[in-house]
Amino acid sequence: MDSLLRHMVDMTGHRDHTMLDVSVISAVQELSGALQTRVLSIATVCGQRFVRSRACIRAGGVACPEEAQDGSTPGEPIGAHPELAHCLDAHDARAEGVAPNGLRRLWLPIWVGDKAHTCLEITHEHGFTTESIHTISGIVSVYRNFQNLLDYSERDSLTGLLNRKTFDDQLARMLQAGDAELRVPGQPERRQHVGEEKQWLAVIDVDHFKGVNDRFGHLYGDEVLILVANLLQSSFRSQDRVFRFGGEEFVVLLRSTTLENARKIIDRFRTNVEAHPFPQVGRVTVSVGFTCISAADSPVVTLGHADQALYFAKANGRNRACHYEELVAMGLLQTIATNDTAEFF
């Protein structure tokens, strides 16, 4: 009982989805004596469901988040886990199965209404008793309720995307992590090379959005924002983070990719919007400015660089994606002065 209470206190003390994931699998792993416990993300892409591990703990190990190694695919097809697929189709509370190696597996989808975007997967050598399932189910109920509270505070109410406050927090953490890596004692200074994987920030603005509101009304304007948000979620990779920044402006943090891939991913989204039929409104386009995230810059400066590239895109025809560093190298943009809190052009 003391162990259970300790884990409950730990779970409810977090204000971050990643740490909540780590906390819940740590609790389940210890209390069930499992060989492995994972948090799986469930995504639907082009009508097909995929699962991807986002946190994992193994017997004798430490729980940690897992980043996708290959951003070109949304994960493992749900068909690889037929028991889980049937459970989701039937809206069941749990599913059990036997792996090819004879190990027992238990899946517990996290239902929010009629949707489940998250699932716990527990692997055990001997199977699960009624008592262990009861304990695990209680932990999952607390996890689901607290996840919903975090979603309420972190997400935009109209589009369901992460909100401005969450963006500020995540960008600051990303910059701090990069700065710590640059300052590791005894290690040579890292220099960036062509083709090296980096982090990127993209600012996206819906073109002529005021005209949509003026001509069709705010209800249709809201529908455009919701559809653009849906296209953002389906166009970017599962490890990228998508935010509604305010009004008709969105921000994306692209993780660990090259300039060439970042450009392809961003332009894929832009063309997806251009090709999408928006009810009543018809054709909608977006402009994008993006920049490399550098630990040497503050959040304000990083966002300012992406904004400069966005303004250039909007001033030069719209419906295009512009890279800040490339524009500077070509002499099309010039930064006059910067400091930690503001940038002047």
VOGU-645214 format. One line per 3 residues: number of its first residue (from 1); their letters; for each residue x negated, y, z of C-alpha. Coordinates in steps of 0.02 Angstrom, whole numbers. Layout:
N
NUM) A) X Y Z  ...
//
This chain:
345
1) MDS) 0 0 0  -142 121 41  -219 89 -130
4) LLR) -53 121 -217  -26 284 -124  -204 340 -163
7) HMV) -175 311 -349  -6 402 -344  -89 554 -263
10) DMT) -227 549 -395  -104 537 -541  6 680 -484
13) GHR) -145 792 -450  -189 813 -633  -134 953 -749
16) DHT) -208 876 -905  -143 734 -1016  -315 655 -1040
19) MLD) -350 645 -853  -175 580 -823  -208 439 -948
22) VSV) -371 396 -860  -286 398 -691  -140 284 -738
25) ISA) -248 149 -818  -365 153 -667  -216 121 -554
28) VQE) -142 -17 -662  -311 -101 -685  -347 -111 -498
31) LSG) -173 -157 -439  -142 -292 -571  -316 -367 -579
34) ALQ) -315 -348 -769  -459 -382 -887  -420 -226 -987
37) TRV) -293 -85 -984  -266 41 -1124  -157 191 -1163
40) LSI) -102 178 -1344  -36 319 -1453  104 268 -1571
43) ATV) 117 370 -1731  229 357 -1883  147 404 -2048
46) CGQ) 240 390 -2214  370 279 -2133  242 158 -2058
49) RFV) 196 144 -1874  18 138 -1810  -63 119 -1639
52) RSR) -227 195 -1581  -314 178 -1413  -339 346 -1327
55) ACI) -399 284 -1156  -469 118 -1095  -538 29 -942
58) RAG) -614 -145 -935  -645 -256 -785  -793 -190 -688
61) GVA) -799 -32 -792  -743 149 -778  -589 221 -863
64) CPE) -628 342 -1002  -540 426 -1149  -573 357 -1322
67) EAQ) -597 465 -1476  -554 394 -1646  -709 340 -1742
70) DGS) -626 351 -1912  -515 502 -1939  -461 444 -2112
73) TPG) -334 318 -2044  -199 344 -1911  -248 184 -1820
76) EPI) -205 0 -1822  -42 -53 -1909  94 -100 -1785
79) GAH) 109 -266 -1877  -49 -324 -1789  57 -328 -1629
82) PEL) 224 -405 -1681  287 -419 -1501  261 -233 -1476
85) AHC) 342 -193 -1644  497 -294 -1595  501 -210 -1425
88) LDA) 502 -37 -1505  635 -86 -1631  746 -154 -1492
91) HDA) 707 -8 -1374  656 -134 -1240  566 -86 -1079
94) RAE) 424 -210 -1104  353 -348 -1213  237 -494 -1177
97) GVA) 125 -593 -1294  -25 -708 -1305  -183 -652 -1396
100) PNG) -275 -772 -1514  -403 -802 -1375  -265 -856 -1255
103) LRR) -263 -700 -1149  -94 -631 -1096  -39 -456 -1146
106) LWL) 95 -343 -1076  156 -188 -1169  255 -51 -1081
109) PIW) 317 87 -1199  341 259 -1122  517 301 -1178
112) VGD) 569 484 -1187  750 476 -1245  750 359 -1394
115) KAH) 567 391 -1442  405 313 -1380  242 396 -1433
118) TCL) 139 315 -1295  121 137 -1232  22 49 -1096
121) EIT) -62 -115 -1148  -122 -230 -1009  -227 -386 -1043
124) HEH) -235 -520 -908  -316 -691 -899  -172 -784 -815
127) GFT) -16 -682 -851  95 -571 -745  199 -612 -592
130) TES) 368 -534 -557  288 -436 -415  147 -367 -523
133) IHT) 268 -315 -660  375 -227 -530  224 -131 -464
136) ISG) 161 -86 -638  335 -29 -692  343 88 -543
139) IVS) 175 165 -588  232 185 -768  391 275 -710
142) VYR) 286 402 -614  170 419 -763  316 451 -882
145) NFQ) 396 582 -768  232 675 -743  192 666 -928
148) NLL) 359 749 -963  318 887 -838  150 918 -924
151) DYS) 236 922 -1094  360 1051 -1028  220 1166 -971
154) ERD) 102 1135 -1118  218 1134 -1268  312 1262 -1371
157) SLT) 499 1241 -1347  545 1268 -1532  417 1163 -1625
160) GLL) 358 1041 -1492  177 1087 -1531  51 1131 -1396
163) NRK) 69 1312 -1341  -47 1464 -1332  -98 1436 -1150
166) TFD) -148 1256 -1187  -249 1316 -1337  -344 1442 -1229
169) DQL) -386 1306 -1102  -441 1176 -1231  -548 1297 -1333
172) ARM) -634 1357 -1174  -671 1177 -1122  -736 1135 -1296
175) LQA) -855 1284 -1294  -914 1243 -1117  -949 1063 -1166
178) GDA) -1049 1121 -1317  -1145 1247 -1212  -1191 1114 -1084
181) ELR) -1254 1002 -1223  -1363 1141 -1293  -1441 1171 -1121
184) VPG) -1488 993 -1072  -1656 1009 -980  -1802 926 -1067
187) QPE) -1709 903 -1230  -1758 993 -1391  -1640 1127 -1453
190) RRQ) -1512 1056 -1572  -1508 1136 -1743  -1363 1116 -1861
193) HVG) -1393 1043 -2032  -1292 1034 -2191  -1169 889 -2179
196) EEK) -1180 876 -1988  -1018 843 -1896  -955 997 -1802
199) QWL) -798 1062 -1719  -687 1183 -1816  -551 1309 -1780
202) AVI) -418 1352 -1910  -288 1490 -1899  -134 1467 -2008
205) DVD) -3 1597 -2054  160 1570 -2150  158 1685 -2301
208) HFK) 296 1817 -2316  385 1748 -2162  467 1914 -2121
211) GVN) 552 1903 -2292  623 1732 -2246  700 1803 -2086
214) DRF) 764 1959 -2174  841 1865 -2321  905 1704 -2241
217) GHL) 916 1744 -2054  824 1685 -1902  904 1512 -1898
220) YGD) 826 1470 -2066  665 1554 -2009  661 1438 -1859
223) EVL) 692 1289 -1972  543 1339 -2079  433 1345 -1923
226) ILV) 494 1173 -1867  460 1097 -2039  288 1177 -2048
229) ANL) 252 1106 -1874  304 933 -1935  189 949 -2085
232) LQS) 47 1002 -1971  68 846 -1865  76 730 -2016
235) SFR) -66 813 -2114  -200 823 -1979  -288 679 -1893
238) SQD) -232 605 -1727  -388 671 -1638  -358 850 -1697
241) RVF) -255 969 -1590  -115 1075 -1664  -43 1229 -1577
244) RFG) 90 1359 -1606  -2 1521 -1572  147 1637 -1583
247) GEE) 276 1693 -1711  233 1615 -1879  50 1584 -1832
250) FVV) -24 1413 -1790  -197 1356 -1737  -286 1189 -1761
253) LLR) -442 1124 -1672  -526 999 -1788  -642 880 -1697
256) STT) -805 804 -1758  -805 821 -1946  -911 897 -2084
259) LEN) -873 1058 -2177  -825 958 -2331  -702 851 -2234
262) ARK) -633 1000 -2137  -599 1089 -2301  -513 935 -2374
265) IID) -403 909 -2220  -352 1092 -2212  -317 1102 -2398
268) RFR) -216 940 -2390  -102 1025 -2264  -91 1184 -2369
271) TNV) -39 1087 -2526  84 981 -2425  173 1141 -2371
274) EAH) 171 1210 -2549  249 1049 -2616  380 1029 -2479
277) PFP) 560 1080 -2520  625 1194 -2382  817 1191 -2373
280) QVG) 896 1353 -2436  729 1445 -2429  645 1344 -2567
283) RVT) 457 1365 -2585  350 1413 -2435  161 1435 -2431
286) VSV) 30 1462 -2296  -137 1551 -2285  -280 1481 -2181
289) GFT) -442 1549 -2109  -564 1430 -2026  -733 1437 -1940
292) CIS) -862 1325 -1858  -850 1323 -1667  -1016 1375 -1591
295) AAD) -1058 1361 -1406  -1153 1524 -1425  -990 1619 -1457
298) SPV) -850 1663 -1338  -670 1607 -1371  -625 1785 -1426
301) VTL) -768 1791 -1552  -729 1617 -1620  -545 1660 -1644
304) GHA) -594 1827 -1719  -700 1742 -1853  -555 1630 -1905
307) DQA) -439 1781 -1905  -557 1876 -2020  -556 1732 -2143
310) LYF) -365 1723 -2131  -347 1909 -2168  -461 1888 -2318
313) AKA) -352 1745 -2382  -193 1847 -2363  -271 1999 -2446
316) NGR) -332 1897 -2594  -179 1807 -2657  -117 1705 -2507
319) NRA) -85 1516 -2517  -271 1480 -2495  -395 1423 -2362
322) CHY) -551 1527 -2329  -707 1480 -2230  -779 1622 -2125
325) EEL) -963 1572 -2134  -951 1550 -2322  -872 1722 -2344
328) VAM) -1010 1802 -2239  -1145 1711 -2339  -1067 1776 -2500
331) GLL) -1064 1954 -2434  -873 1961 -2438  -860 1984 -2248
334) QTI) -978 2074 -2132  -982 2076 -1942  -1044 2242 -1876
337) ATN) -1054 2207 -1689  -997 2079 -1562  -990 2059 -1374
340) DTA) -915 1932 -1254  -741 2005 -1256  -712 2092 -1422
343) EFF) -772 2101 -1599  -778 2257 -1707  -777 2257 -1897
//
